[in-house]
Structures are given as C-alpha cells and as structure tokens.
Amino acid sequence: MEETKTAAKRVVLLGAGRVAQHLAPALLAAGYHVAHIWSRSLASAQALAATVPGATAGSTAALPAADVYILAVPDAAVPAVLTTMQFPSGALVAHTAGALPLSVFSACPRVRGGVVYPIQTFSPGRMIDWGQVPLCVEAAEAAGEATLLTLAQSLSHNVLLVDSAQRLRLHVGAVFACNFTNHLLGISHALLTEDKLPFELLAPLVRETIEKALEHPPFMVQTGPAARYDAPTLARHEQALAEQPGWLAIYKQLTASIQEKQHAIS
C-alpha cells in the first residue's frame, strides 16, 4: 500500500454492514478521514462510528461535505439510496457492488459516478488483509477515476481498471468460486456430520484442490468419479443421496457438467 502524502481526504461512508465494517478501519489506516457514516438504521451507523475516531453518524438524507462518498450498501439498495440522498452537486460517489453497472448513476445526474469493487468475502470477526484484496475501479470521468485509483492504491497492492461488463463477468466468476463452493462445502459438512464424522477429515483434500486449481487451469486437473466416467460409483453416490433430493439434483447436474467439459477437452 502507498502512504498518503497529503492531508487526509474526507470520506463519507454510506452503509454500516459487513463491507462498511471492514472498509472503515482500512480507510482510517490508509490515512483517510472517515468523517461521517450513514445508515438506514441510526443505531447501526452509531455503532460503527463509535469505532472510528472523529466520525459522526446519521440516518437522514442530508450529508456533510466530503471528497468521496462510498456506497457500501446491498446492491438492491443502491438505486434508492442514490435517488433519496442529498449529495452536493458534483460529488464523487462510488458504489462497491460487483454486478451493478456504472450506468446506475444515471438516475442521479448531479453526482459523478464511480466504482471501487473489492473481490473478497466479508464476515464478522474475520480479519481482511486489504493489501492483498484486488480492487476494481471504474469512473465516469477522468478526475473521478484518478481520485478512486489513489484511494484504491492506498488500500491494496492489486488495483485494476475494470469496466462494467468485465466486472459483471468477474462477479459471476466470484460467485462460483466463493459462494457456490462454500455451499458445496456446507453439503459436505452436513453429510459427514450426519454420520458423526469430523469435517476436518476433508481439510487436506480441500486445501490441495484449491491450491492445484490456482496453479493450473482447473478444468485440466479435474479428478473424481464423474471425470473418469465411473458409472458404478456414481450410481452408489446417487443412492446414498436418495433421501436428500435437492442435493441429489445438484450432484447429477455437476456430474453432467463435469462430463460435458471433460468430453470437450479430451
């Protein structure tokens, strides 16, 4: 991360959820002044502001002056926040969403729109090394882009200019890599727990799978009964999942997808 070489820039953070809770201290550590935290829940804004020296909190539409306004609210809430908040004319406002295009700011023409999208999952109690988090930046005009690049580079060593179409594709990929993978691990956890087996038995397998997939094209290192067209094993697995029809459907769909891809690359 780069050290801030000028006076701390004023940031207003809109949102007090998971992203905001991780972003506020990171901005502070990078030399930014988080002047105000807004949330639809005043209690949430106050709770987060209490952890950030010098920050005020509010739930009303009127906002104090700032160099950058960062929208760290759920994706679905961004359009409503943009149209209801009282931003100063010409304010630089950036959302943190992966799937929302820059064009979402067309509903609020008085502001300059931008994006700072962190490719990371955020959970309470988990420490994030912001220096390693890829940050994707996009802006409607050059001055806003320069400001957001400086902010992003103060947080992370890995900053990219990514347009809306690329960011949407990236977000879909992130959902497969993170959210869907976590759900599949949840199924594994449940299956082992039902038979009183420790989930930790899978830890070496999971680590090796992820490490291998990061070192090689994942489709090229696919293993397992689907990849080797092991019909008897697949049938036994399906029988074992007979009492969980939802999971059985996922198993069959993934098996078909693996075999289709293996056939294409063989």
TAQUI-V266815 format. One line per field, one symbol per residue. ss: DSSP state (@ for helix, = for strand, . for the rest). psi: psi as a letter, one per 30 degrees, with the letter a starting at -180 (. if undefined). burial: I if it has 9 or more other C-alpha atoms within 8 Angstrom, else O. A space follows every 50 residues. Layout:
ss = ???
psi = ???
burial = ???
//
This chain:
ss = .........=====...@@@@@@@@@@@@...======...@@@@@@@@. .....===...=.....====...@@@@@@@@@@.=.....====..... .@@@@@@....=======...........@@@..=====..@@@@@@@@@ @@@@@...===..@@@@@@@@@@@@@@@@@@@@@@@@@@@@@@@....@@ @@@@@@@@@@@@@@@..@@@@.........@@@@@@@@@@....@@@@@@ @@@@@@@@@@@@@@@.
psi = kkkkflkkkkkkjjkgaeeeeeeefeeeffgljjekkklfjeeeeeeeef fjkfklllglfkklklekkkjilkeffeeeeeffkikkkgkjkklgkefk lffffffifflkllkjjkilkkkkfkkkjfffjkkkkklfleeeeeeeee eeffelfikkjkleeeeeeeeeeeeeedeeeeeeeeeeeeeeeeghkkff ffeeeeeeeeeefffljeffgkaleeeghieeeeeeeeefgefieeeeee eeeeeeeeeeeeeef.
burial = OOOIOOOOIIIIIIIIIIIIIIOIIIIIOIIIIIIIIIIOOIOIIIOIIO OIOOIIIIIOOOIOOIIIIIIIIOOOOIIOOIOOIOIIOOIIIIIIIIII OIOOIOOOOIIIIIIIIIIOOIOOOOOOOOIOIIIIIIIIOOOIIOOIIO OIIIIIIIIOOIOIOOIIOIIOOIIIOIIIIOOOOOIIIOOIIOOOOOIO OOOOOOOOOOOIIOOOOIOOIOOOIIIOOIOOOIOOOIOOIOOOOOIIOO IIOOIIOIIOIIOOOO
//
